[in-house]
Amino acid sequence: MNRANGARPKNLKGTVKHLFKYLKGHVFSLIIISILVLIPAIATMYGTFSIKTIVNAASETKDYDVIKEACIKIGVLYAVGILASFIYMQMLASMAQKVTYELRRDLFNKMLHLPIGYIDTHSYGNIMSLFTNDMDTLTDALNNAFATLIQYAVEIVGMLIFIFILSWQLSLIVVLFYVLMFSYIIYSSKKSKKYYKEQQKELGKLNGYCDEIIRGQRTVKVFNHEEEAKKHFNELSSLLATSSQKAMTYAVSMVPMVMFLSYVNYGIVTIVGGFFVLNGIITSIGTLSSYLVFVRQTAMPINRFTGQANMLLNSLAGAERIFALLDELSEVDNGYVTLVNAKYENETLVETKEETGIYAWKKNDELILLKGDVRFHDVHFEYNPNKKILHGISLYAKPGQKIAFVGSTGAGKTTIVSLINRFYDVENGSITFDGINLNDIKKDDLRHAIGNVLQDTHLFIGTIEDNIKFGRLNASHEEVVAAAKLARADSFISRLPDGYNTMLTQDGLNLSQGQRQLIAIARAAISNPPVLVLDEATSSIDTYTEHLIQEGMDSLMKGRTVFVIAHRLSTVMNSNAIIVLEMGKIIERGEHEELIEKKGRYYSLYTGKTELE
């Protein structure tokens, strides 16, 4: 029997109902499978019941024709049962894979449309476990538990019916032991469930620590913390072993206890059955023989039924977590203003399907030239009621201006650029893009107009060219090279053995941090965005590389509205406006020279009298 697990769905009825939405497209297959599952179960019970006929014919009537006929019937029924098992297992495997495919597809689609707020508040590991552990467990259950639960349930009920037919008096003893078996299973499951919860908690701690140490191997080695890491791992592992042992004490006792009770049951029934035969209560040896085989077989379906039921409940707990994500609200987008290609005809702006390099906002039937004028109007923002980030932010970026944000960690710099991208929507105040409320612009269209180079560079497994083209999938090779040259990435790419066809590992770890950043900048450049957001874009690049990038950036930023977040103040000195933020408020705004003359917060940062925290 499979061991129990502490995981159980909190809403079993709701989870089953949700799962049935995926199964209802396979109702015909489920009906056929259910019918086919009955055949081997019936074959098993009929074979056991036929022992009565065979033994009586051999010991009393000596009628070999009866024995021959019974054996042929049993053989034919067993053959049909084997064929039915083969067919329903194939059908079940096919159905399980289709359901899993549909679930995995919907789960991935949902993940892509979740709001950033959900991603920010849920760990990568928890989301990944839905695609791996929970999905695999559910697939295993669909492949195995569904059919076997039906088969074992039929066998248990069928055996009870047959033993009552053979001898209702002896069956009262069997029913008593059935009650004892199920009572212990329920008691043991409750006990093990408590300790399995502790086990899962300790397992989570251990897995989290292992993940931390694996990711931080360089840091561990640099500080010679191998022995300390081993010690802490052993402590966590010991706690896990203790909780696991307590859980297993009850879980693994189910099989031997059920077997023990079945042996005692079998012994008592054998003795009492022999007494019944001697006294004529049971009329034949064949009846007792058939009865005893049934009794001997009862433990197996009970054990297996319990194991499969546990497996199914565990898988439904995983399914519940999957459905919980599927029930999450997708990213809300009530925008109606779209971004279109445009051109001038007789000095009138008109929409076109051609890529002209001129863009316009289409608001109902009105076309508004995309210039890149971004303004904040008394914006207040909080991620939750207890975490207010921005307090009455008002600022403007005129077309073609470079606006730099400077401030301590948590001042609200990244929050501002997140609002510009509509990763979060403003509730108090407003943001306008070329005079249009940002909430009225469709998110996809808005993000087409904004190029981002983020602090945490993420590159995908694939070629360098593929990663650059991620900014615009239909870009030509020549455009990829041009973007790389603009970002000053072409030089190092050309020196690689495979050039632009060089395969990158996950996150581009086979390149230096600076090289990865250059590719990310080229990716933003190829999308040719009217507005550019640089969030610590040069934070991981050496001074020489930064100088190269700055040359490319000056060309890239020409004619674009640019928002820059940077700790290196040398990168923002030529900005049209430098905005100094503290605790979600603007405390200074002006050009570099202007702020230096004021001798305020920016002056202190620039001269080194104070540092960013």
N, C-alpha and C positions, 0 to 999 in steps of 0.2 A: 504493500500500500504506500502511496506517496505520502510523505509527511505533511502535516498541517502547516499552515502559515498564518501569521497574525493578521495578514491583510484581508479585510472583508469590505465589500462595498457598503458605504453608508446608506445609500438609497438603492436597495436591490431591485425593487419594482421599477423604479425610474431607469436604472441601468439596463435592465432586460428589455424594457419598452424601447429604449433608444437603440439597442442592438438589433431589435426586431425590424427597425426601419431599414437596416441593411440586409436583413435576412429575408424580408418579404419579397424581394425580387427573385428569391430562390425557393419559393414556397413549394413548387412542384418537386424540385429535387429533394427538399426536406421530407416531403410525404413519401416519396419512393424510398429514401434512405431509411425512414422510420419503419416502413413495411419490411424492407430487406433485413433490418436488424433483428426483427422478431423471428426470422426463420432459423438462424443458428441457435437462438435461445430455446425455441420450441423443440428443435432437433435434440439438443442436450437433454431436455426434460423428458422427451418421449423415449429416448434411448434408455434413460434410467428407469422410467416406468415399465418398459418392456422387459426388464430383468425379471419381474414377477411372472410374466408369461413363459419366458425361457426356462427359469428355474423350476416352475411347476411342471412344465412339459417334460423336463429332463428327469425330475425326481419322482413324479407321480404317474403321468399318463404315458411316458416314453414315446410321445408323438413327435418324431423327428421332423415331420412336415411342418408342424407348428413352429418348431425352432428355426427351420430353414426360412420359413415365410417371415418370421419376426426379424431375423438377421438381415434379410434382403431389404425389408422396409427401413430398418435402422440405417443400413448402408446407403440406400438411396437418399434418405432424409439428411444424413450427414453430408453426402456429396452436394446436395442442393444447398445445404447450410454453408459449406465452404465456398461454393460459387457465389452465393448471396453476399458472403463476407467480402470476397474479392471485389464484387461490383460496388457495394456500398462504400468500401474504403476508397476506391478510385473516385467515386462521385463526391465523397466527403472531402477528399484532398483538393479536388478541383474547385468545389464550392468555397472551401476555406481560403484558398489562394485568391479567388475573385473578391471575397468579402474583405480580406486583408488589403488587397490592392485598392479597393474603393475607400477603405478607411484611411490608409496611408496617403492616398491622393488628397482626400478631403482635409486631412490633418496638415499636410504640407501647404495646401492652398490657404487654409485658415491662418497658419503661421505667417505667411507672407503678407496677410492683410490685417494682422494684429497691430494695434497702436504701439508706438514706441514705448509708451508708459508701461505696457505689459512686459515688454522685453527688458526694460530697465529694472523691473521689480521681481523678475523670476530668473533663477540661475540657468546658465547654459546647460549644466548637467541635468537638471530636472526636466527641461524641455527635451533634451536628447534622449532621456530614458523613456519618454513616451514612444519615440520612433524605434527604440531598440528593445528594452526589457519588456515593457507593457505590451507592445505589438507582438513580440515573439511569444509571450505567454498566452495571449489571446488566440494566436494562430494555432498553438499546440492544443489548446482547449477545443477549438473548433475541429481540429483533426482527430482528436482522441476522445475527449470527455463527453461530447454530445451523444455519440452513438453508443459508447460503452455504458453510459448512465442508463440509457433506455434498455440495453440488453441486460444489465445486472438488476435493474428494477423489475423487469419482466421475470427474470429467473427467480428472484426472491419471492415475488408474489406467486409465481407459478409453482414453485416448490411448496409453498404453504398450502396452496390449493390441493396439490397432489398428495401431500402427506395427510391432509384431513380426509381425502377420499380413501386413502389406504387404511388409516386408523386415527379416528378423531381423539381417542383416549391418549395415545402416545403423543399426539400433536400438542396437547396441553402442556406437556413437559417441554417440548421444543419451543413453544411460544414463550414460556417463562424464561428460557435461556436467551431467546431473541431479545426480550425486554432487558435482561441483564447486560447483554452485549451492547445494545444501543445506548443504554444508560451510561455505561462506562465511556463509550465513544464521545457522548455529549459532555460528560464531566471532564474528560481528558482534553477535549478540544478547547473548552473554556479556560482551563489552566494553562495550556500551551499558548493560547492566544495572548494572554497577559505577558508571558515571557518573550514571545516573538516580537511584541511591540518594543520591548527593551532591546532585543537583539537588533532590530531594524535601526533603532536610534544609535546604538554603538557602531553598527556597520556604516551608517552615514558618516559618523565622525572619522572612522578609520579610512573610508574611501576618500573623504575630503582631505585628510592629512596626506595620504599617498599622492593624490593629484597635486597638492601644493608642493610636495617635495620633488616630484618628477619634473614639474614645471620650473622649479627653482633650483635645479641641480647645480648650476654654475655658482649661485649664491652660497649654497651649502658647502661646496668645495672651497670657494674663496675664503670662507670664514672657518674652515675646518670643523664643521658641525656634524660630521658623519656619525660620531658616537652619540651625540645628543639626540640626533634624529632616530637612531636605532633604539635608544632608551625610550623615547616618547612613543615610537611605534609599538614597542613591546608592551608598554602600559595600556595603550588603546586596544591592542590585540588581545591582551589578557582579559580586559573587561568584556570584549566581544565573546571570547571563549567561555567566560563564566555565564553570561546571559544565554548563550547558545546551548550550553550544557543543561541549564534549567529548562529551557524550552524543549529540548530533545528528550529529556527525562520522561515527560508526559507523551510527547508525540510518538516516540518509538515504542512506547509501551502498549499502544493500541493493538498492533498485530499479535504480539504474544498473548495479551490478555484475551482477545477474541478467540485465538486458537486454543488457549487453555480452557475457556468456557465451552468451546465446541467439543473438545476432547471429553470433558466431564459430561456434557450433554450426550455425546455418543455412547459413553460407557453406561450411563444410567438407562438410556433408551434401549441399549442392547440387552441389559439384564432384565429390564421390565418387559421388553418385547419377547424375550425367550420365555419368560413366565406366562405371558399372554398366549403364546403358541401352545405351551403345555396344557393350558387350561381352556383352550378352544376359543379364546376371545379374538385372536387372530387365526384365521382358518387355514393359512398355508405358509410354508417356508418361503415361497416365492414372494409373497406380500411383505414378509419381514425383511427379506434380502433387498428388495426394491426400496423399502422404507429406510433401511440403514444407509444405503448409498445416498439417498436424498439428504439424510441428516448429515452425512459426512461431507457432502458438497456445500452445505449451507454457509460455512465459514468463508469460503472463497468469494462468493459474490458480495457478502457483507463487507469484507475487507476492501475489496476492489471498488465497490460502490462508494464507500466512505472516502477512499483515496481520490477517486475521480470527482466526487462532490467537492472536496477541498480544492482540488486543482481548478475546478470550474469557478468556485467562489474567488480564488486568488486571481484568476484571469479576469473575472468580472470587476474586481477591485481595480485592476489595471485599465480595463475598459472604461470604468467610471472616470478615471483620471483623463483618459483620452477624450471622452465625451465632454468633460468639464472644460477642456480647452476649446473643443468644437463649439461649445455653447457661449464662449466668450464673445463679447461684442466686437465686431470688426471695426477697423478704423473708420470713423464717421467722416463723410465728405459731402457736405451740402452745397459745395461750390457749383457754380453754373458758368462762370467765365472761363473760356478756353484760350489756348495759345495757338495761333495760326501763322503760317508763312504769309508774308505780305509784299506788295510792291506798289510803286506809284504809277498811276496812269493819269496823265493830264493833271499832275500835282494832286491827285486824289488817291488816298490809301485804299487799296483793294486787296481782297484775299486771293491767294494763288496756291496751287499745289506744288509749285516749283520751290526749291530751296534757294532763296535769294539772299539769305543772311540778314533779312529784315523781318522782324517779328511784330505781331500785334495781338493785343488782348481783344477777344471777341465777346462783347457784352451785349447779349441779345443780338440785335442787328447792327450794333455800333462797333466800329474798329478803333482801338486806342493804341497808338504807337508804343511799343515797349521801349522805354528809355532807361529804366533802372533807377527810378526815383523811389526810395524806400523811406518811410517815416513811421516813427512810433509816437502815439498820442496818449500820454498819461497811462501807460501800460502797467498794470499790477498783475502779478502771476504767482501762483503757489502750486506745488506738486500735490500737496495735501494740506488740510486746514492748519496743521501744526508746523508747516514748513513753507513760509512765505519767502519767496526769492527776490522778486522785483517789486520796488515801491515807487510807483508813479514815474516810470521811465518815459521821457520825451526826447526824441532825437531825430535827426534827418540825415539822409545821404543823398545828395543830388547826383544826377547821372554823371558817371565818369569819376566820381570822387572815391578816394581811398580813406576809409574810416577805420581807425585802430582802437581796440579795446584793451585797456590795461587795468589790472587789479589783482588782488590776492585771490587765492583759491576760494571758491564759494561766493565770489563777489557778484556773479550773475552773467559773466561773459559768455559762457557756452550756452546758457539758457536763452540768451538773446538770439544767438544764431539758430538755436533749435526752433524758436518761435518764427524766425524768418522762413525756415523750411517747412513750417506747419507740422513739425513733429508733435507739437502740442498747440492747442488753440487758445487764444486769448479770450478771457471772459470779461475782464474789466479793462476798459480802454480799447484801443484799436491800433492795428498796423495797416498801412496802405502801401500798395505797390502801384506806382504811376496813377495815384489817386483812387485806386480800387481797393476796397476793404479786402484784406488777405483772406478772410473767411469766405468770401464770395468766389475766389479763384479755385478751380479744381486742383486738388493736390498734385496729381500727375503733371498737369500743365505747369503749375508753379515750379515744381522741381526740375522740369525741363529747362526752365529759365535760370536756374541757379546751379553753378558748379561748386563742388565741395572738395576740399583737401583737408581731411580730418587728422587729428593728432594721432589716433590709433589707425595706422595704415593697415588695410586688409586687402591682401591679394589672393586670387583664387588659383587653384591647381590648374595649370594650363600653360600655354606659351606666353611670353612677354607681350607679343602682339595681341593675343586674345585679351589680356588684362588691360591693355591700353584701349582696345576697341570696346571694352565694357562701358566706356563713356558714350560711345555711339556705335551701335552694332553694325551699321551698314557702311562704316568708314572704309576707305580703300587703304591699301598698304602704303601708298604715297602719303596719305593723310596721317597715317600712324607715324611714319618717319618724321613728317613735318612737326607733329605734336611733340614727339620725343626730342627733336632738335630745339624746339621752343623751350622745353623744360630742362634743356642741357642733359638729357638722358641718352641721346644718340651716341655720344662718345664711348661710354662704357658698354652699351649694348652691342655696338659694332665690334668691340674687342672680344666679346664672348664667342666661343667656338661655333655656336649655332645662331648667334645674332638674335634677331627678333623671334626665332623659332625655339629659343632656349626654354625648356620646360621648368616651371617654378613648382616647388613643393608647397605644402600648405602654408599660407601666409607669406610665401616667398622667402622662406628661411634660408634658402641657398644663396641669397643675396645679402649684402650688408644693409643695415637700417637706412643709411643714406640713399642707397640705390633703390630700395623699396619706396622711399619717399619721392624720389625723382619720377618713378613710374606712376605713382599716384597723381603727381602733378601733371604728367603727360595725359593721364586718363581724364583729368578735369579739363585740360586744354582742348582735347579733341572734340568735346561736346560743344565747344564754342559758346559758352553761356554769357548772357548779358550781365549777370551778377555773379560775383565770385566770393566764396567764403573760405578763408584760410584759418583753420583752427589749429594753432601751434604747428603750422606746416613745416617749419624748419627746426623744430625742437630737438630732433635726433640727428642733426646734420652738423658736420664739422664746419669750421669757419671758412675753409677754402671752398667746400661744396656749397655752402650757403651763399658765397659770393657768386658762384656760377648760377645758382638758382635765381638769385636776385636779378641777374641780367635777363634771364628768361622771363621772370615775373614782371619786370618792367614792361616787356613787350606784350606779355599775356594780359596785363591789367589795363593796357592802353584802351581808352574808350569804354571801360567797364566800371560798374560800381563794385567796389571791393570792400569786404569786411575782414579785418585781420585781428586775430587774437595772438599775442606773442609775449613771451617772457623776456626775449632779447629786445631791448628797447632800440637797439641799433637798426632793427628791421622796420621800425615804424616812424622813424624820424621824418621821412619825406611824405607822411600822410597829410591829407587835407585837413583832417581833424583827428585829434587823439582824445578819446573819452576815458576818463579815469573813474572806475567804479569801486565802491566800497559798500558792502552789506546791501547790495541790490539797489543802490542809489548812485546817481551821477554826481560826483563831487567836483570834477573839473572837466572842461572841454576847451580845445583850442589847438593851434598848430604848435609844433615843437618849440620854436623860439618864444612864442607867446607864453606857453606854460613854464618855460625856463625862467622867464622874466617874473612871473607870478611868485616863484619860489615856494610853491605849495607841495602837495603830495608827489606830483610827477617830478618836480625838481629834486626832491629827496631821493626818489627812486633812481633817477638818472645819475645823480652824483654819488650814489652809493651810501648816502646817509641812512637810508632805510632799505629794506629788502622786501620783495614780494613773499608772502607766506602761503 
